[in-house]
Amino acid sequence: MNAAIVMPALNEAATIETLFHDIQTSVSLPIWLVDDCSTDATGDLASKMDVKVIRLPAPLGAWGATQTGLREAASRDLDFVITMDADGQHNPEDIPALLAPLIAGECDVSIGSAPSRGSRLRRLAWQLMRLTSGLRCTDLTSGFRALNARAVDLLAGPSASSLVYQDVGVLLMLEKAGLRVVEIPVAMPQRADGKSRIFRSWLAVAHYMAHTLLLSAAKRKRPWGSR
């Protein structure tokens, strides 16, 4: 199977070795770690564990780092890509379940969905996002996804470069392009170490929500690329 795992990472040295070991014992797929200018040993540890490390010259954020990996995948004509976080929240044992519907041709994208995770505030945020965007996904912020070549090409393209975050904007692009998206139930534990990039402070949360809700309202009924 011509596929790879794309993993954006920022300062995940405390957990990255355990995660790589778990992935390598669960699936036989190459891992591409996109190091978003970590200041710890994340990239160095990855390079010692038979992992391809893509070191960014400047920080791009979680989505920019992910898109860098998707562009690499598109350039290599991969059939499938799995995106997952480097913080230990995504269980590598769920990767085959994410890939199965893509291999069967039942969808273009599968999302590892855990709608019961997080606080009441997070679930309220999801509800507001669904109302403004019209999206029907139950877990709007999961970065645990499997994508086929068509989805990879779309998200590696220039239209996706304007996105700041990897969740609602990506889902809206997929919907507008007519790609088939399914959710696969998974369990997501708490982060093993470190802090969320988005939920690190109330100011960051406020910026994320304002940006996401405005994007949702603006793109809900307009095809991507229209003016």
Order of alpha helices (4+ residues) and beta strands (2+ residues): beta-alpha-beta-alpha-beta-alpha-beta-alpha-beta-alpha-beta-alpha-alpha-beta-alpha
